[in-house]
Amino acid sequence: MLSVSKKVLVLSNMYPSKHSKTFGIFVEKQVEALKTKGVQVDVIAIRDPRKGKTFLLKKYIMFALKGLWNLMIYGKGYDVVHVHYIFPTGLLGILHKRLWKTKLIVTSHGGDIDQMSKKGSVIKKYTKKILDNADHIITVGEELKSNMEEQFSLNENKISVINMGVNRHIFHHRNRYEARQSLELPKEEKVILYVGNIIKAKGLDELVQAYKGLSNVIENPSLHLIGEPKDAMYFNELKAKAAEEETIYFHNAMNQEEVSRWMAASDVFVLPSHIEGFGLVALEAMACGLPVVGSDVGGLHYLLGDGAGIKVEPNNPKDLAEKLHIVLEDQALQKKIQQNGLKKAEKYDHLTQTEKVLSLYKN
């Protein structure tokens, strides 16, 4: 364990606030876990999830100003700067390292490599600069690590795969029917659950299309989507497509305790993403004993392996419908997936993952 005299600065472009309690919540949970291990942690982060040129410019200017002020006033006191999301957050980390010789750790969550670094040569150049200056790099998934090594010519020994882990005090297996009773869900329904941002990249068009075919062959089905709409136009288009089905329900983003209750009450969790760095929400579903059906992409390829879930071809509503049908109808398969999923959740407990991060801080 790091001694109490050690201090860590976390820089992140996502962090919860009273206005958006789920925005970057996985970063907050890791910070809380680090504090339980005796680490002193300060956080400078963007807490506003709103997009658009005006909001983006304003919030990154404020982030930079706060970061520079902290750098000059308190920078000398930090032993480690831990950056979440590479560009542009990592530029502040480089300044800390150059001015105060602070150790720099960078965590990539996926979008910063799979999307942001591909937006232009300038962004890719600075992404490479941040990665080269980092003392160590963390990726949340194996495929992300491989992509990073290939795109940026990095030494594999400089990169560790450490996902954010699941808090099994919050996400745990419990009685399904008691959970349903608390949510006033019918006992006989076959409940399909999605949790995540309401965005196109999560494969929700394919999910709605798959459900339309599934609702004709499954008795008493329902589809519940929990999450924050990030694009009002897309959200309205998706709702219009879903309106043909009376048993598709949209719910606002919820805190983790509420999400856990929904997971405990459902029959199957679905994550039909087009890209996915790791798929933490799928791991949380596993910890609740919920069978997972997800796209065979990114970190989900590994997470759903070892019989811990069912993989589907991305962008393929027919395959998605077929796999959901199989899982919903085969109780023996459900049980097998549930048992394997619980084992994987135990393996990736958030405190175990935090210990791995602490080891990097020390070494």
N, C-alpha and C positions, 0 to 999 in steps of 0.2 A: 504494500500500500504506500502511496505517496505520503510523505510527512505533511503535517498540517501547515508547515511553513511554505509549502509549494502552492503556487497559484496558476490557474489555467484561465485563459481568455477564450471564450467561444464566440466566433463570428459566424453568423448565419443569415441567409436571405429569407428564411422562414422561421417564424416563432409565434406561438399562440398569444392572443390578447383577449381582453374582455369582449371585443367586437367579433373575433373569429377564434373560437376556442380550439379548433382542430387544425389550424394552419401551422404546419411544421411541428405537430405535437410530439412526433417521434424524437425530435431534437431536444425538446423540453424534458421528455422522460429520461433521456440519456443523461442530461445535466443533473436531474434529480437523483439518478442512480449514482452518479459520480460523487455527489455531495454526501450520500449515505456512506460512501467509502472514505470520507474524511478529506476530500479534495475541495479546496476553495475555488469556486468558479464564478467568474463574471461573464455576463452575456451582453453583447451588442448585436442587435438583430433587427431585421425588417419584420414588422408585425402587422402590416397592412396587405391583405391578399388582393386588393383591387388591381386591375390591369388597365391598359390604355396608356398612351404616350405621356399624358400629363401626370398621371399617378406614378408611373414608373420613374420618370425623371425626378419628380419631387421626392419620392421615398428613397431613391438611391443617393441623391444629393444629401439628404438628412443623415442617411446611414454613413456616408463618407465623412461628413463633418463630425459626427459623434465619434467615429472611429479614429479620426486624426486627433481630435481633442484628447481622447483616451490614450492614444499613442504617446503624445507629448507629456501628459501629466502623470499617467500611471504605467506607461509601457515598460519601464525598467523593472517593475515588480513582478512581471509574469515569467514563469519558467517554460510554459508551453502555450502556444496559440493554436487552437483547434478550429479549423475552417470547415464549415458545411456548405457544399456547393462551390465549385471551383472558381468560376468567373461570374461576376467581377469581385466576389467576396475575398478571394485569395490575394488580391493585390494589396490589401491592408496587411495581410499576413506576411507578405514579402517585406513590407516596410518595417514591421516589428523585427523581423529576423535581421535585416541589414542594420537597423539603428541600435538594437539592444541585444543582438545575438540570441534571440529567443528561438527555441525549438519550434518548428512548424509542422503540424500534422494536418492533412487535408482529407476530408471524406467526400467521395463522389457518390451521389444517390441515383445516378442514371441519366436524368434529363440533361445534366451539364455536359455529358459526353455524347449521348445519343442524339441530342437536339441542339443545345446551345452552341457547342463547339463547331457545329456544321453551318452556322448562320453566316459565316464569312471568314475570310482569311485573317482579318485582324483579330477576331475573337479566338480563332484557333491558335494564332501566334501567342496571345496572352495566356490562353489555357495551357499551352506547352510551357511557357515561362514559369507559371505558378507550379506546375507539376515538377519541373526541373529543380525549382528552389525548395520544394518540400523535403523535409527530413524523412518523412514517411507518408505513404498514401494508403487510405482505407477505401475499399469499394464494398458495396453491400451485396454484390453477387459475383459468381464465378465468371459468367459471360462478360460482365462489365469489365472485370479485370483483364480478360483476354483482349477485348476491344481496345482498352486503354493501352495495353502493351503494344498492340499492333499499330494503332493510329499515331502514338506519340513516342515510339521507340524507347520504351522504359524497361529498366531491369526488373524482372519479376520479383527479385528479392526485396525491392523497394515497396512492394504492394502487398497488403494483407486483405483478405476477405473477412470482414466482420459486419454482419448485418446488425440492425438496431435491437433485435431481440424482442421477445414478447413478455409482457408483465403478467405472469400467471396468477397473481393475486386478483387481478381485474378480469382477465380472460381465463375462465376455467369451466370445466364440465359440470353441468347441473341438470336437474330434472326438466325435460322438455315441456311436459304438460303444465308444470307449475309456472314455467316461464311464459307459456302461452296464456295461461290464465291471467297473469299479471298484465299482459299486453292486450287482453280481450281478443285473442285470435282463436278462431274456431278449432276445436280439437281435431277435426277430420281433414282439415286443409293440408295440401302438400305445398309447403312454403319455400319458395326460392328467394334467396337474399343476395343483394349486391350492396356493398358499402364502398364509397369512394367518391371522388369528384365526378360531377356530371359533365363529362367532356367526351368528345368524339373518340379520342385516343384510347378510351377505356372499352371500346367495342360495344357501346350500348345500343347502337342501331342494330347490330347483329343479334344482340340479346333480345330486343323487342321482337325482331323478326322470328327468331328461334322460338320464342314463347308463343307466338301466334300459332305456329304449327303444333307445339307441344300441348297447348290448351285443348286441342281436339282429341288427344289420345290419353290424357291424364285426368283422372277424376278429382274434382275440387282443387285445382291448382291456384296459386296466387304468386305474384312477383312483386317484391318490395325493393325499391331502390332508395337508399339512404345516402345523402351527400349534398354538397354545396354546388349549385350551378355556377360554373366559371364563365359561361358565355350565354347571355340571356337569349340571343337569337337561336343558338343551337338547342337550348333547353326547351324553348317553345316549339321548335320543330320536332323534337323527340316526344314531347307530350302529345303533340298532334298525331304522331304515328301510333302512340300507345293508347290513344283515346278510343280506338276501335275495340279494345279489350277492357272489360269492366273490372278485371281482377289484377290490373297493374296499378301499383300505388307508389307515389313519390313522397318522400319524407325529408324534412330539413336535416342538415348535419346534426349529429348528436354527440354527446360526450362519450368517453370510452365505456363507462358503466352502463349506459343505455344501449350502446352498440353490443356489448357483451350479452345483455339480456335478449336482444333480438337474435343474436347468433345461437344462443341456447334454445330459442323457441323455434328455429327454422329446421327444415329438412335437408337443405343443400345450400352451399355458398357458391356463387359463381363470379369469376373474374376473367372476362373475355378480352383482356387488354391487347392492344396492338404492340405495345412496348411495355416493359416492366423491369426496372433495375433489380428489384428483389421480390416484392409482393408481400410486404409485411402484414397487410390486412388478411391475406390468405393464411398466414401463420397464426394470426389471432383467432381466426375461425377454427383452425385445427385445435388450438388450445381449449376451445369450447366444445370439442367433440363433434364438430360439424364437418361432414364430407365436403371436399372442395373440388369443383370442376373449373379448370382455368386454361388459358391459352398456353401453348407450348412455345413461349417466348422468354428471352432474357433470364432473369433469376427464377421465374416460375418453372422453367425446364428442370432446374435442380431441386427446387423446393417441393415440387409435386412428384419427384422421383421416389424410389423405394416403396412404392405402393401407398404413399401419403396423400395421393389425390389422383384425379383423372385429367389427362391432358387432351386438349382439343386443338384442331388446326385454327390459327387466327383468321379472322375475316371470313369464317365459314359457318353461317347460321344453321345449315343442315347438320353438320357434324356436332355443333353445340347442342342442338335439339335432341339428337340421337343419344349423346352422352348423358345429358340431363335425364332423359327418359330412362336409360339403363340404371342410373344411380337411384332414382326415385322408386323404381319398381323392384330392385334387388336388395332386400334387407341384409342378406349375408355379405354382399359387397359393401354396403354402407358400414357394417360393423368392422370389416377388415380395414377399410380406409380410415375409419375413426380411430382404431387402435394404432395404426401406423402414424397418423397425424398427431396423436397425443405424444407419441415417442419423439417425433420431430420437434414439437413445441417444447418438450423437456430439454432436448439438446440445445435449442436456441433460446433458452431462458434469458431475459434481459440482464440479469445479474452476472451470468456466465459471460455474456458478451461484453459487459462493462469491465470485467476483469481483464479481458484481452486488450481493451483500450488502455487500461491502466498500465499494463505491461509495456505498451508502446511508449507511454509517457515516461516511464522510468528508464527505458533502454534507449 
